[in-house]
């Protein structure tokens, strides 16, 4: 179940990045998408580090 959720989140994140790629970087929606993406990446790295130690 957790794997399915993670795959769906990754799929949605990629879709958001595709939408944001052709927008002006000052657009508030693009900034939101970038922040969500950064948070997701940070969470993924943090989770791997916690599991590693």
Buried (B, 14 or more C-beta within 10 A) or exposed (E): EEEEEEEEBEEEBEEBBEEBEEEEEEEEEBEEBBEBBEEBEEEEEEEEEEEEE
